[in-house]
């Protein structure tokens, strides 16, 4: 067995990565005694991805599958789960009651008996729906409806549209297309409510009425906000719904502004706007338990996707609004009140970790005095925060060495792991938790990086390992201590590489000034940070061979790879670009969200902007290093012409290059088979140019593809 084969055997291969269970986040039952979680898992042998809902008691964890092939779900009561099933052109809502001994359950010492009582039908929706939220007998959901807002006729109108005589579509304003879809200008996402009645207490039998209340039909508002908006875009109280929606008075293609609105569950009156109408994006609106307060995250600058998220608190009765985190230099997300309403919990990136914070809710907004958030969990990456009535907190965590698992933060502060979905599959895998380093970058600023080493790393060896230098996208993003199924440092390390992930200027979680400093500096300060990071690693890790350095990234990381090929100070021997930018000017004119105006100092036809200064297309004659280009056809954020342009000029100039395309993928490669091919082609390319020993392309292809179970 060669050293490369040994590394993969002890580490994790792309195939193993893609076949690991993918847990979502844990959802506790209303009484806090049980927890449910959705888990998907792909099998290459079966060529199938299975989605299951698992349930366990919290006190004695033993997760067992309750349902398979279920979509969204929620707890109807302490022992009944409702879940969504697709039935042709419509959705159905079903219930599964969990049968367990009452006395034992009250003692919280039992496992869930998933044989239970079987399924019962709650009701049939007249169309496909999603984004379910349930509160006190009322279900709120979203559906894509036509201009008349009629949920009952969606299927009929969909059929008529599909059977129309021509396929032409006329647009009088942007968006024409968004993310990976051409916009249908006649359909909109709307919110509805419906009453759900419990017909037989103790047996889990429920029905919903046939009267669906349209909550937004009297407005030109749409929610959730595409393309990624979901149930986090709204919340439900005993009488109202609060939601975020794009400001209908400005163009969404170059305005990020989203307003917060309040509407009655019975659609009594028009939605009430709670924001000023001058801010930027808003997100994660949430009610206090008594429904008197609303909290949300708010960015101040319209048109800037990466402005700092401040926590706003609004008193519904008085109309008073305060900012809770005005003096805190981090961006909050995922807000949730404690059950007694006295505390707000939320997550935020902080120096390459996603931490859990708490903040007291002021007793009065009239004499409010700000306080600093307190970090409750500081390691790894936290999500899915669900406070319990007894003071404990259910949360989900991932890290560089583990996918999502469920934990309980005890009242005294200790973390207790309650799930182990990936433990068996990762047993014996020597995954590196990563070393954090700081070095001096542009303008004398401290810059952070992760260094992830291959299995069996030989500390003290001289120039033994090739380097994989990965650059994140965004550009306002970060490499955090978290698991990824697309850019996983340990998967690269398992191929025998020392992996370096730098958080250069523009990265999030290191203060807003550091994030903002990339504006008008796309190829400037970040590039200086990156080359300083490469130099720091070579200085701190003599085990890295300076003659075998490779560099790659996606989106802005792809831009940086293209730019770096023309400004190759570190001496990289190979590059790879996934869905990157070749021309900053062409990207402005073809992207679907026209936010580069802030990044480059204005409109491209105006004087004084930096589009030309930082345009890789202006430096093609300096690109001489072998380069793999990957670009997908359904990427409308950075269109495939960017990848083709980069590849064409390299080919015409005789620079070793290769082009990989996926006609059915967007900005991300999501399908398991495509993702496996994506990994294989990258590692084949890297092994050809910087791999161990005599890395001939024919040898490496056979080795890599054989190990990962793919065919050439």
N, C-alpha and C positions, 0 to 999 in steps of 0.2 A: 504494500500500500504506500502510495506516495504521500508527501506532506500535505498536498492539497486534498487528497482523498481523506486523510486522517482528520483534517480540520472540519470537513463537511460531516463526517461520521460523528464527531464529537459535538459539533454545532448544530445548526438547523438549516436545512435546504429549503429552497423556494416551495417545493411541493409540500414539505412538512408544514411550512408556514401557512400555506393556503388551505390545508386540511385541518388546521387547528379549529376547535370550537371558537365561535365569535359571540361572546355574551354581550348583551346590551347593558342596561343599568337595572339594579334591583328596585322593585316596587313593593313596599310593605303593605300588608292588609290594614284596614282602618284601625283595628285594635292593636297593631304593632306586634302580633305574635307570629305571623307568617310572612313570607316574602316570595314574590314571583319574579321571574326574569325570562326574557326571550333570548334564545340561543340559536344561532344558525351554524351549520357545518356542511362543508362541501366534501364530496367523495369523488375523486377522479375515476375510480374504478366503476362507480355507479353512474358517473356523469350527472350528478344530481346534488342540489343544495337543499338540505332539510332544515326547516324552521320549527322549533319546539318551544313550548312554554314550560318551564320547570318551577316547582313549588317546594318549599321546605319550611319547617319551623325555624325560627331564628335561634332559639335556645339550644336546640339539638340539630345542627345542620346536617341534612341528608337530602340533597336535591334530587327529585325524581321527576320524570317527564309527565306532565298533565295532559298536554295537547300537542299535536303535530300539525304542521301546515296551517297554523293560525297566524293572522296578521296582527293588527293592534289589539290590545286588551286593557282592561281596567278592573278594579275590584268593585263589585256591586255592593257587597257587605263583607263581613269578617270571614265568610266561608264560601263566597261565590265569586267567580271570575266571569266577566263578559268578554267576548272576543268577536272580532270581525272576520267574516268569511266572504270570499267572492263567489258569486253564483251567476256566471255569464256576464251580462251587462249591469248587474245590480250587486249590492252588498247585502248580506244578512248579518244580524247580530244574534249571537247565541250565548247561552249561559252554561257554565259547568260548576256544579256545587261540589265542594270538597267534603267528603264524609269523614269525620274523625270524632273520637269519643269526647263528649263535651267536658267531662270532669278532667280527663287527662289533658285536654287542650287548655283548659283554664290553668292547670298546673304548669303548662308550657313544657311538657316532657315527652311529647309524642312526635312521631314522624307523620307526615301527611299520607293518608291512604288515597292514592290516586285512582283506585277503581271507582270510588265515589258513586254518584247517582246518575251518570250519563248526561247527555246534552239536552238542553231544551231551547226551543226557538223563542227569542224575544220579539223579533219582528223583521220584516223585509223593508229595506229602503227602496225607493223607486229608481235609484241611480247608484252609481259607485260613489262611496263617501270615504272619509278618512278623518284623521286628527280628532279623536274622540276625547272629551272631558266630561266627567260625571260629577254632579254635586246635588245632594238632597233631592233625589228623584227626578232630576232634569239632566238630559244628555245634550251637550252642544257638540256639533260636528261641522265639517266643511265639505263642500261639493263644488265641482266645476259646473256652472250653469250657463245657459245662453242669456241673451240680452234681456229677455223677459223675466229672468230670475226664477222661473217656474221649475221646481225640482221634479215635478211629476212628468214633465214632457222632455226631460234631458235625453233619454234613450231614443225617443222618436226623432228628436231634432238631430241627434248624433248620426242616426241612420240616414236621414235625408242629406246631411252634409257629406257623408261618405259616398253617397250615390249621386252626387251632383254631376252635371254634364261636363264641367271642366274643373281643373285643379288650380286655377289662378287665384291669387289673393292680392288685394290692393291694400297698401299701407299709406296713411297720410301723416304718420309720426312714428318715431321709434318707441318701443322696441319692435324690430322686425323679427328678430330671433333672440333667444336668451339662453345662455349656457349651452344646451344641446338640442334645443327645440325651436322650430319656427312658431311664433306666437299666432294663435287664433284670435284675431281682434274682436271676435263676437262672443267669446266665452270668458267668464270671470270666476274667480274663487270667492265663494260667499259662505257665511256662517248661518247655521240653522239650529233651532232647539226643538226638543221633543220630550214630552213627559214619559217617564218610565215607571210603571206600577208593579209592586210586589204582590203577586196574587196568592202565594201560599207560603207563609212564613216557615222557615226552616228547611224548605225543599228547593229553594233556588229558582222558583218559577216566576218569571217576569214577563211583562208585555209592554211595548211602547204604543202610544196612540198613533192614529193615522193622520194626525194634524201636525205638520211640520211648520214651525214658525220661522219665516225668513227674517233674519236680524238686520240685514244690510240692504234690503231691496229699495228702501226709500232714500238711498244715498248712492253716490258714485264711488264708494269705497270697496276695496277688495282685500280679503284676508282669508288665510295666511298669505304672507308676502313671498312670491316666488323668487328664485327657484328653490330655495332651501327652507322656506318658512314651514312650520308645522304647528303642533299643539302648543309649543312654547310661545307662539305669537299671540295667545289669548289666555284668559283665565276666567273662572266662573265662580260667582258668589251665590248666595241664596236668592238674589233678585236680579243681578246684573251680570253682564259680560264686559270685560275690559280687553281691548285688543290694540295691536299696532297695525297701521296701514300706511301705504304710500300716500303722500300728500297729493290729492288729485289735481291741484292747481299748478304743479310744476312737472317738467318732463322727467320721468324716472331714469332715463338713460344717462343723464348727467347730474341729477340731483339724488342724494342719498336720503333726503328728508322723509322720515316716517313720523306720523303723529300718533298720539295715544288717544283712544276714544272709549267712551262708556256708553253702553246701550242696555236697555231693559231686556230681560229674558223673554218678555212677551212683546217686544218691539213696540213699546209704548212711547212714542215720540222719536225724534231724530237723535242720532248719536251725538253725545256731548264731547267736545274736544277738551282734553286735559292739558295738552302741551301749548307752547306759545305760538307754534307755527313758523318759527324762525330757526329751529334747531336742525341738527343733522338726523342721523338714524336713531331710532329707539328700538328696544328689544326687551323681551322677557317680562312683560307686565304681569304682576301677581297681586292678588288680594291678601290683606290680612285676614286671619280666621274669622273675625266678626264682620268682615266686608266693609268696614268704615274707612280703611286706608288702602291705597294702591302704591306699590313700588315698581319702578322700572329702571332700566339702564338707558342712558341718554348721551349721545355725542353732540357737542355744541356746533361743530362746523359742518355745514351742508356741503356735499360734494367730496367729502374726505372719509373714505371707508375706515380709516385706522385712527381716527381721533380717539381720545381717552373716553372710556365708558364711565360715566358718573352715575351714582345711585340717586334717584329722585324719589321723594316720598310726598304723596298727595292726600290731603284730607277731603273726602268726597263731600261732606256736609258744608264745611267752611270754604272750600276752594283754595285753601292755603297749600303752598308747595315749597319744599326746601330740598337742597342738595346735601346729601349725607356725607359725600366723599370729596368735597371740593378741594381739600388740602391733602388728599392721598394720591400719590403718583403711580397708580396702577389702574388697570381696566377691569372692572367687575363684570361677572356674567353669572347666569344660572341662579337667580335670586329665589329664596324661599323663606317664609316666615316660620318661626317656631310655633308649635300648636297653641301656646298661650299668647302669641302675638307680641311678646316682649323682645324678641331677638330676630335679626335678619341673618341668614346664612347665605354665603355665596362663594364662588371660586374666582380665582384670578391667577394669571401667569405672574411668576415672580422669580427672576433669575433662573430660568430653564426648568422650573417646576410649576405644576398647577396646584395651588394650595387652597385649602378650605379656610375661610375667614368667617368671623362673626362680628356683628355690630349691633349695639343696643338700639332699640326703637325708642325714639324720644316720647315721653309721656304727653308732651304738648309741642306743637309746631310753632307756637307763638314765641316762646322763649328758648328755642332750640340752640344748643351749643354743640358744635361738631366734636366727635371723638375719633380716635384712630382705630381702624379694624384690627382685630386680634387673630393671629394665625392659630388655627386649631390642629391642622395637619399640614406639615411642611414638606414631606418627602413625596416623590413620584408625581403622579397626575391624578387628581380627584375629579369625579363627576357624579351625577345622579344622586345628589344630596337629598335625603328624606329624614327630617327630624321626627322622632317619636314623642309621644306624650309624656313618657317617663324620663325624658332628658337625654336619652341615647340618640345617636344619629346613624342611620344606615347610609352608606356611601359606596361608590364603586371606584376602584383604583386600577391603573395599569402602570407599567414601568418599562424600561428598556429590556427587561428580562421576562416580562409576563404580560399576557393580554388581560382584559378586564376580569377582576374578581370582586366579590362583594365583601365588605367589611362592616363591622359595627364599631363606632367610636363610643366607648363606654363613658359614663358620667364622670369618672375620675381621669379620663384622658387617654386610656390605653386603646389601641386598635386590635380588634379580634377578627380574624379572617373566617368567613362563614361559607365560602364556596371554594371549589377547587376544580373548575372545569378543565383546565389545561395541565394540571399537575402531572397526571400520568403520562401524557404525550410528551412533556418536557423533561421527564425524569431521565437523568444521565446526560442531559444537554449542558454543555459548558458555555453558558451565555455570560457575557461580560456586562456588569452593571454600569460600566463606563466610568472614566475618570474625568473630573471637571478641571479645566485649567483656565486661567485668565492671563492675558498678555496685553501689551501696549499696542494699540491700533492707531487709526487716523486721529489727528488732533490730540494725541496723547491720551485718548480715552482707554479705559480698561475694557477689553473685549473677551467674551466667554466662548468656550468651545468644549465639546465632548470628544473624548478619545476612547474608542471602543476597540478592544484588542481581540485577535483571533483565539480560538481554543488552544490551550497549551502554549500560550505566548512565552517565548524564550527571553526573559528579562536579561539584559546585558549582552545579547547577541549583537553582532556588528552588521548593519545593513542587510538584514535577513528578510525583511517583509516589504512587499509592495504597499503603496498607500492608495486608499480610495477616499478622495476629498469631495464630500457631498455638500451642495449649496441649496438652502431651502428656498421655497417660493414665497409669494406674497406681493411685493417684497416684505410687507409688514407681517411677518410670521416668526416662528422660532422653532429650533430643535429643543424639545423638552424631554424629560425623563418619562417617556410614554411609549406604548406599543404602537406599531404601524404595520398594516398588511401591504403597504405599497412601497414605502421607503424605510425599511427596517435595518438599522445599522448592524445588528447581530447577524442578519442574513448575509450581508456583504462581508462581515468579519469571518463568518464561517467558511468563506471561500479562500481564506488565508490572508486577508488584507487587514492592515491597521486602518481603521475608519476614523475620519475626522469630520466633525460637523460644527462649523463655526456659526455663531450668532453675530453677524456683522452689523454695522450701522443700518438702521431701519428695522431691526428686530424688535419684537414686542417682549414686554416683561422686564425691561431694564430702564424704565422711566420714559415718559412721553417725549422728552427732548431727544433722546437717543433714537426713538422711532421716527420722529419728524425730520431728523438730520439727513435722511436720504433724499429729501426733496431737492430737485435740481442737482443731485449727486449720484445718479444711478450707477455710473461707471467710475465714480471718484472715491469717496470715502469707503463704501463697502468693498471695492476692489482693493484698496489699501489695507483694510482689515483682513481680507482673505489672504493676501500674499504675506502679511505679517503673521497670520495664523499658521500658514504652511511653514514659514521659517521657524516659528516657535516650536512646532512639533518636531521638525528635524533637529532642533537644538536639544529638546527635552527627551526625545526618543531616538537614540542612535540606532535602535533596532530597525528603523525604517530605512530602506534603500533609496537614496536621493535620485537614483537613476530610474526608478520605477514608480513614478507618481502619475495617478490618473485623477481626473476631475469631471464631475457631472452634476446635473441638477434639473429641476422641472420648473416651468413657468418663469418667474424671475430667476430661479436657479438656472434655468435653461438660457435665459438672456445672459447671465453671468458667465456660463460656460462658453457661449459664443464670443462674448467680450474678452474673456480670458484667453481664448485661442489667438486673439490678435494682440494681446498684452500679456504674454506668457512669461512673466518674470520668474515664477518658481521653477520653470522648466518641466511642466507636465508633458508626459509622453503620449497621452491619449485623453480624449474628451468624449463625453456623451451628453446629448441635450434631449430632454423630453418636453415637447410642447412649449418651446421657448420663443424668444423674440429675435428676429433677424433685423427687421427695420422698425425703429421706434415710430417713424412717420406712418408707415403702412399699418402698423398695429393700431394707431389712433383711428385711422379711417375705416378699419374693418372689425374692430372689437365691438361687442354688443353693449358693454357698459363704458361710457366715455369718461372715465375717471382719471386718465393720464394727465388731464389739464393741471391738476394740482401737483402731480409728480414732476412735470417738466416746466412748470412756471407759466402756464397759459395755453392758448390755442396755437396749433402748429403754424398757422399763417401769420401770427403776430411776431413782432421783433422782440428779442431778448429772451426767448425760450431756449431750452437746452436739448430739444429733440435731436438736432444735428450733432451736437457735441458728444452725446452718449449713444450714437447710432452705430451698432456693430457693422451695418452695411457699408459704412464709410471707411472701413478698415480691412476689407476683404484681402487685400494684397499681403497683409501681415498674418493671415491665418494659414499656417503651414503644418499644423499638427494633426494626425489622424483623428477623425471625428465621426462618431455614430449619431445619427439624427433620428429621433422617434417623434412621430406626430400623428394624431388621430383625426379622422375626417369629420367627426361630430363635435369637435372642439370649436365653439363659436366665441370663446373668450380670447384665445390666440389662434387664429385660423391656420389651417394646414398649409396655406401659402407661405407662411413663415418658415416652416420646416423644409418645404420644397425649395425655397429660394436659397436657404443655407446649403442644402445638399447640392443643388445645381451649380452654384459658384465653386464649391469645393471640387466637384467632378470636372468642371471645365478647366480648372487650374491644376488638375492632376494631383490633388491632395487625397491620400487614402481616406475613403469615406464610405458609409453604408447608410441606407434609409430603411426604416421599419415603420409601417403604417398599420393602423387598425381602423377599418372603415366603420365599425359599429361602436366605437368608444368616444367618449368626450374628453374633457381636460384631464380626466383620470382614467386609468385602465382598471376596470372593475370586474369584468368577467373572469372567473378563475382560470380558464384555459388561456385566455389572452394574457393574464398576469403572469402565468408560468412562462409563456413564450417571451414576454417582456424581460423577465429576470434572466432567462437563458441567453437571450441575445446580448444583453449587457455584459454578462459574465464571459460569454464567448469573445466579445470584443476586448474586454479588459485583459483576459488571459492571453489574447493574441499579442498585445502590445506591452503589457507590464507584468504578466503572470509569472509564476515560478518556473525556474529552469528554462528549457527550450520550449517556449510557449507558442508552438506552431498552431495555426488556426485549425488544421485538420485534426490534430491530436486533442486540442482543448475542446472542440465541438463534440467529439466522441465521448470524452470524459464527462463533460458537464451534462450533456443530454442523457447519458446513461445513468448518471447519479440521480437525476431529477425525474426520471421516468417519462420523458417526452421523446417524441420522434423527430428526426431531422426533417 
